[in-house]
Amino acid sequence: MRRDVTAMTMTTNRSRIATTLAMPAHRLLLSTAAAALTAYIFLSPAHAADTRKEAKIDIAPGGMVNIISGGGSVALHSGSGRQVLATYTVHSDKIEVDQNSSTDKQRVELRTHALPGQQPTADQARVDYDITVPSGVSVNVSTTSAPITAEGLSGDIGLSSETGQITITNALKSHVRVRSMAAPVTLKDVTLSRIDIQSAGGAVQLSNVTGQRVGVGTTSGNIEYRGDCSGGGDYIFTTHSGAIDMTLPATASVDLSARSTTGAVENAFPLEERHHNSFVPQPGRSFAGTSNSGSSSVELQSFSGKIRVKKQ
């Protein structure tokens, strides 16, 4: 009898020990499965919500394309024909793009917005645009953080962003207007154009940029220009506390003046002294002179920033 009781007790203890030893493995399996399920739930919607759409929209000669977006990117290209080719990718089902055009085909608008009741994150609110516009069609783009690139456009170009970098290349005979809060601005090979750039803290870089009027104004952003200031135009660069750096080739034909109220002014470009100035040049604070025939007017002004002019 005692042997039977002892055997039963040992069997029961072994069962409890086996159960106890098996529990961690069981729980580990459940934990692993739960983690995998969580990862699937977390990752799947982001991929499933990516939606790419394409549209061909008729536009009249001289019409306007207007794009309003938050994050993501906007790429603009020049095309032929009389249609706007719009491709855009939405990365969340909380966001959509409204596409509208006027009955006379003079205006096309693409606008990013959140769906009613949705509060997308910055990453979910991203929309990537790729837009091709016919030659001569005006473009106006406004973003919060999305970088904007424009290549080969002509006509009116208006680009605005708070923090997204703005880049314009290979534009001809255009009227360019750029507005930036902290976004850096780059223009390269933009010729025979009228240019107006205003920036608070974003740096502005111009390379081979020419036109009837090239104006840049910043609060604290630096201004850099490399080119010949050709075309007999007016080149006016002003900043409060940013630096101005100008590099000119020996062939540049400019009538140049540079002034800084409290900042240093340096000149390493050969200029002939002007006998009639609107101000009295002060060593280290201002200078003025001409090079070659002086066909273009160049004015560099700063309150506290440094101004440097040098030979390429």
ABEGO torsion letter per residue (X at the ends): XAAAAAAAAAAAAAAAAAAAAAAAAAAAAAAAAAAAAAAAAAAAAAAAABBBBBBBBBBBBGBBBBBBBBBEBBBBBBBBEABBBBBBBBABAABBBBBBBBAAGABBBBBBBBBBGBBBBAAAABBBBBBBBBBGBBBBBBBAABBBBBBGBBEBBBBBBAABBBBBBGBBGBBBBBBBAABBBBBBGBBGBBBBBBBAABBBBBBGBBEABBBBBBAABBBBBBEAGBGGBBBBBBBAABBBBBBBBAABBBBBBBBBAABBBBBABBBBBBABBABBBBBGABBBEBBEAGABBBBBBBAABBBBBBBX
